[in-house]
């Protein structure tokens, strides 16, 4: 609900209040963003500057309440006494926007440009501010667990105006904060980095042309006492896939100014008379229930209002992807063999990755030519797709539409379609970017991709993008607008297609892309130990339903680490599960284990993909209120390990629960020489007998089944001991390095009947 009362605006939902007032000078002053309060609290929540501020500037004579530098502002100009960073810069001009009017609209207010928007807002408040020759509109859309802000600047004068900077929002909040950002690089995305926000500005920005794996646009501000379950945490994100900028800085008065928007480095836009510039939407979330509470609010918002309606809360298929198993080396025969095996394991979707078109036999040629390679696929894409569907699998296909190899028919025909500057071309993965600011390039992409999707009845697309954008300069924003137009033209008329965006893994893991692509390939690194960091980083702001998570081979391609198959599965369960290894080389024990994994995942997939996610000392928890699933993850094994306490959250304290471990087994070969302690005969640890046995036999371990109260589970229960002996003991959790366990917690039947 949005109300206006004597110049006080109150945006209120069950989970938050957002309050600001128009002060005596027509300047919007921020009052509160946090737990629900009453409109009548406005005065108590506002800054009351008191006596003068020495060298500060007063807008109006002696009135200290007109000292902009000391107030919490909802927006700020420049050159009028507020020395903090301004969210707006007009070239060579101060700015001083004052209140003119407001409007409350039902639902969302559509944008004129191709930027994607959240959907399903209850109401939208539009505040119009003005100064000579310009109008500034601040938009506030109310969603149950988040507020979405954006701004629009219009040149109302006769002469052109040069815009250097326009943020989506600016906000001043009282308190001491630390900023958590999610940084990294290729195969090392989403590492949480905490930086105390003090007198010097903390900046989170991308200059690569993409939202980037370097610095994800999402970030948190949290108070010093915040934990997973308690304390004040704010979350911010941008519905945008290009260069972004956010800053936070604490003033001497203890007010933290935070703002976010498009990165304005190298940005300059001339607005002719009557022209407007629209910023992307920014998402603002808050919680007094710690990081877990903040994640819950953000996840709800993304699942309900960002991903396309057709895919909201829709269970995601278990897929098999050909990349890590085949790379470029495949033909129809090999793919059909893999598809048969994938089906047998329980997969539902077969995805053909890179290498199916033109001269694409490695990453040096062919990109841009979406003509099927008939040597590899003699029956064409339609023929392959049909054969795969006949096996009972859906069929998905990889594209990398934004790039081109110089060694391609497309480049030979249209060298001017590639983005270059006056210097020698700079390549990334042997490719250049196509100039998506050109209408003919966008038309080419739509025209070459759509017929393949329709004729081969493609039900999933992996849209890759493997290089950072350079040679873009001030075109960076227009490139992203071009990309959104292409995505809209291809996928809006085809809502049944599940789009999984990928950019060398998580190089474009953002809310802009998620408006088209309900799931995103989180990282090219599928090593489960690495994935624990990557998926946990992503989990603060993005729900599990958005994270592509695959089981791949061990030793792992990027780390050379050998991990148990169980752990590879257990980590991938907390996302959209897939398999990406050569199925032909699986051992019988592995086939059996993967079948069990997929059956288990399907049984609980909605809890894994859409349940409330939280982090604890041992790992992760998801819950849909009925079923709770906990993952416990280990690193290197220590001799004489301590007890482990599993502490869950969100249960009913008086209810009784059945907690059971997912049955896991250990390969007999892992015991090697130790088998002498249990085997009746002496087995050669390097002999043929053990090698054969290891292919077929496993030993179960550490099974846990108990009935216990919610209170005890939330207090923490001690798990079965970890392996601490020389031999096999079924009662110990015997998993070796990088082991893990899954626990299934359900209310007991008697309890449910009460
Ligand atoms: C990079 C992606 O991240 C991989 O998953 C794979 O699709 C390759 N590109 C194919 O070239």
Boltz pocket constraint, residues with backbone or C-beta under 6 A from the ligand:
constraints:
  - pocket:
      binder: B
      contacts: [[A, 323], [A, 353], [A, 354], [A, 398], [A, 464], [A, 466], [A, 502], [A, 503], [A, 504], [A, 505], [A, 521], [A, 524]]
      max_distance: 6.0
